[in-house]
Amino acid sequence: MNRYEALTVVLVAGLHADARRATVRRLLRDVPDTVVLHHDLSQAPAGSVLRTVRDADHLLSSDRVPLVDDCACCALREDLLPELRRLAADGGTRLAVVELWESVEPRTMAEIVAAHTAEDLRLGGVVTAVDPALVLDCLGNGDDLADAGLAAAATDRRTVADTFARQLEYPTLLALADDGSADRTDLALLSQLHPTARQIDVDAPDLAEAVFAGFDVEAAAAATHPACARLPQAADEAGVATLVWEARRPFHPGRLYEALEDLCCAAARSRGRFWLADRPDTLLSWDAAGGGLAVEGAGPWLAALPDAAWDLVPPVRRAAASLDWAPEHGDRCQRLVFTSPGLDGDGIAGLLRSCLLTDAELAAGAEAWKTYPAPFDQFLDPVP
């Protein structure tokens, strides 16, 4: 007879392996009838993934899972749901903790679990385990995951820094494993990077309660989408500052490109949305960590869409656009956020201002802007 009507699933992610394991141990200790599933991807180059299932006292199973399309993360996705369904059908497990491997980002796995929830399965929470003393080192590490032995596939081109940033900023709960080596600067940096996340020490008794609270994958996706992201607010504490820089007029693509190296190295983390004069209809995302920058198109500005298309836009996107709306350019704007110890906010702001169109360039209009050099074309799709 089943003891539990539904199996609650919680994902525990993070590059900080010791912090992640401490979080898992705490949940095993505090929540009766908990099991932990872990897929070790370190042997993926040899053609398989090691899946283990254990409870507080015993290793319950250990099996090799073959790769899917030469992709370790694909094997994880294909294998995880059947295992969760098996545990749910057994009825003797209250909580399934999915301890993600170091470089696995929680968003994809959370959306997979959420898409398959039913009466017997629910996503209780998504947690990233963090050692606060290591946050700055990880954000400054521009090494490829492959060089660090953490790539999830032969084609994995992510870096340590950008992977850690996404692990940190996606969940609503951070489990902190601080052995006393973190100082006020480390803690201030962590809080400014994700000010809306709840932080709970791994030794706190309320950690177990928090992982049962539920997790909204749609809200989490919106909170990290460039068009409507909940970006940090301006702050200055313990030597760590966050600059929120905003402007209405577009960037000159040539001048901004020339300034990229200085801007990427100016902060441990920067992100946001922006627009270029030669691409007035495209919302562009800015995502920088570890000295590297990813620039991607994130769809059109709503001001570029016909009125009839607005009904097809999600409400959260329309709400974000309405907050940014101005008569001349609609929702087109520059909104970039830089967070770092020792931040030179005035210097960054001055450099960014120098990249904006001058009054004369702005007055020349959109047809003139199309003739500007287009150095960002190497990163972006051609303008239609």
N, C-alpha and C positions, 0 to 999 in steps of 0.2 A: 504494500500500500504506500502511495506517495505521501511523504511528509510535507512537501512544499508544492504549492499550486504552480509556482513559476520559479524559474531559475534566473536570478539576477546576475548580470555580467558587468564586470568593471574592467576597464583597460588601464593598465599601468605602463606608462611610456617613460623614456628618458635615456639620454646618453650617459648619465651618471649611474653606472651600474650598481655601485654600493648603495646609493640612495634608493634606487629602484628595488633592490633586494630587501633593504630595511623596511620599505613600505609593504612589500609582499609579506614579509615575516610578521609584521604587526597585524595585518588583516587575517592571516592564518591563526594567529594567537587569539584575536578578539572576536572573531565571527565563527561560531560553531558550524560544522559541516561545510567548510570552505575547501575548494580544491584550486590548484594553480596550474594553468596550461602555459607552456613556454615552448616556442619554436626557436631553436638555435640555428641561426643561418650561417655560422662560421665555416661550415663544411660544404656550403653550397657549390663552390667550385668543383668539388668532387662528385657532384651530381645528386645530392640529397640534403634534406633538412631533418634535424633530430627534434622530434616532438616528445616532450615529457609531460606527465600529469602526476601531481603529488598532492598529498594533504599535509597536515601539520606534522605528521609522524613518519610517513612512508612515501616512497616512490611507487606510485600505483601502476604506471606504464611508461615504457620508453620505446618509441618506434621510429623507424626511418621513413620519411615521406619523400617520394621522388619529386624532382623539380617539374614545374609546369612551364613549357615553352622557355626552358633555360632561365627561369625567373624564380628566385627564392621567395619573394613576396607573393608571387602568384600561387606558389605552393601553399604558403601560409593561408591565403584567402580561401583556397579550395578545401583545405583540410580543417579549418577552424570551425565552420558552421556544423559539419557533421558531428564533430566532437561535442560541441555545445548541445546539439540536439540529443545526443546519446545521454549526456549527463542529465538533461531535463527530463527525458523519458524515464530514467532510473528513479528520479524523485527523491533521492537521498542527499542531494547537494543543494544548499541554500544559496551559496555565492560561488561563482566561477571567476577567478581572477586571471585575466589574460595578461601575462607579463610579456610585453613586447620586446623584441630584440633591440639592441642599442640604436640602430639607425632607422627603425621603422617609425613612421610618423603616425600619430593616432587618428588623424582625420579619416583616412581611407578605411581603416578598420572599424571605426565608430559608425560610419555610414553603412558599411556592410552589415554589421550587427543590427543596427536600427532598422534597416530595410527588411530584415527577416524576423523581427520581433512578432510574437503572437502571444496567445494566452499562456504558453509555457516558457516564454523567454522574454526578458526585458533588459534594456541597457540602463544600468543603475548609475554609472558615472564614468568619467574619463579623467584620469589623473596623470600629471607628469611629475615624476620624482626628481627633486633638485637638491644638489649640494650648493648652497649659496656661495661658498668660497670658490667654486669653479665656474661660475656664470661668465665672468669677464674673459677668462681663458678660452672658454668655448666660443663665445661670440667673436673673439679675435682670431680664431683658428680658421684660416682660409684654405687649409689642406683639403684635397679631395678625400672623400670617404674611402676610396679605393686605396689611397696611400696609407690611410690609418687602419686598413684591414677591416673596414666596416661597410663596404659596398654591398648592397642587397642583390646586385646583378652585375654582369660584365658591362652593361650599358649605363650603369649608375654614375652620373656625372655630378651629383650633389657634393657640397662641401660640408665639413663639420659645422661651420658657423651657420649656414642657412638652414641646415637640418635641425640644429638645436633651437634656432629662433622659432621655427614652426612648431616644434614640440612644446615650446614654452608658452606660445601665445594662443594656441588653440583651445586648451581645456579651461574649464571654469574652476578647477581645483589644482593647487600645487601642494605636494607633500614635501616638506623641508626636512632634510637630514643634515643637521648642522652639528658637527662634533666640537664646536667652539672656535674653530679656526676662521669663521666668517666674521668680518668686522662691519661697522656701520655703513661703510661705502658699499660693500657687497649686498647688504640687505636693502639699501636704498636703490641700488641699480635694479635689483629684482623687482621691487615694488613699482618702480617707474616703467619698467618694460611691460608689465601686465598688471596695471593698477586695479582692474575689476576682478581679478582672480581671488578666490578665497585661499589663504595660506594656512596650512595646518601642519604642525610639527608631527613627525612620524610617531613620536612617543605620546602624543596627545590622545586621550580616550575618545574624542569625538571624531577621529578619522574614520572609524568603522561606520558610524552613523552617516557621515557625509557621503560615502560611496553609494548609499542606497537612495539618494535624493532624486535621481533621474537626470537625464542629459538630453537636451534638445539639439539635434544635429543641424536642423535648419537655422536656428538662432546662432549656433556656433559658426556655421558657414557664412552667414551674413556679417557676423562680427569681425571676420577676417577678410572679407571681400574688399578689394581696393575702393569700390564705389561707395560703400557704406560702412567701412570698418570703424569700430570704436577705438579710435587712436588715443594714445595717452594725452593728458593735459600737461600744460607747462608746469614744471616743478624744479626745485633746487633744494637739495638736502644732502648733507654729509659729503659734499664734494661732487655729487652727481647731479646733473641738470638735464632737463628735457626742454628742448626748444620746439615750439609749434610755430611754423612759418607759413603764412598765407598771403596770397596775392591773387589779383583778378586777371591781369593781362598775361598773354602767353609768353613762353620762353622762346628766345631765338635759338633754333636748334644747333647752330654752329658754336655759339658762345657757351651754351650749356654743355655740349659735348667736350669742349676744351676744359671745362671746370670739373668734369666727372671724377678724375683721380683725386683731386683735393677734397671734393665733397664726400667721396666714399671713405676716405681715411680720416675724416673729421670727427667721426662718432663711432662708438661700438655698434650701434644699431640705428638705422634710419629707414623710414618707410612712408608710404602715403600715395597720393595720386597727383597727377600733373598733366598739363597740356602743352603741346608744341605748336608754334605758329604754322608750320607746314602740314600739321595733322589736326586741324581744328575740330574735327568731329570725333576723334578717338580719345577716350579716357585711357591714360597710361598709368601703369602701376610702377612704383619705385620700391624696391626691396633690397636693402643693402646690409651686409654683415661680413665680418672677416676681411674687409677691404675689397670685397667684390660686390657688384651691383647687377641685379636682374631687372630689366625693363621689359614689360610685356603690355600688349593691348588688352584692355579689360572691358571691351564693348564700347558702344557709343555713349557720348554724353547725351542725356535726355533732350537737351536743347537741340540736338541734331536730328531728332526723330519727328516724323509727322504726328499730329495730334492723335490720329487713329491708332498709332502703335503703342500709345501709352497704356492702353488697357491690357496689353500683353506683358507689361513690366511688373515684377513683383511689388507689392505694397511697400516693403521695406526699402526698396530701391527708390521708389517715388518719394517716400518720406525723406530720405537722405538728400535727394535732389532739391526738394522744396526748401530744406534748411540752407542750402548753398545758393539758392536762386538770386540772381541780380538782373536788372532790366537789360543790360547791354549784352552779356554773354551767357545768360541762363545759368545752368549749374556748372559751367566750365570754371575751373579755379585751380590754383596751386595750393595744396595742403600737404606739407611735408613735416615729419616729426623726427628729430634727432635726439638720441639719448646716449649719454656717456659720462664717465668721470672726467673732470677737467675740461668740460665742453667750452669751446670758444663760440658762444652763441652769437655775439656781435660779428665776429669774423665770418661765420657761416651765413648769417643773414645778409651781410654786405656782398658776399660772393654771389648768392642767389639773386639779389636785386640786380647785380651787374649783368645777369643772364637774361633778364626780362627785355621785351621790346622797349625801345625808347619811344618818346612821344611821337617823333617823326615816323618811326617804323610802324607804330600802331595806327597812325593816321593813314598810312599808305594802303591799308586794307588787305583783305584775304587774298586777292589776286596777286599782289606783290609778294605776299608771304610764300606762295607756292614756288617762287623762284629761288628761295634760300637754299643753301647747301643742306643735304639730307643725310647727315652721318648716322642717324639712328636707323636708317633703312637696313643696315646690316643685322639689326636685332629684331626688326619688326616686319610684318607682311607689307607688301607694296600698297601704297595708297590707291584705292580704286579710281 
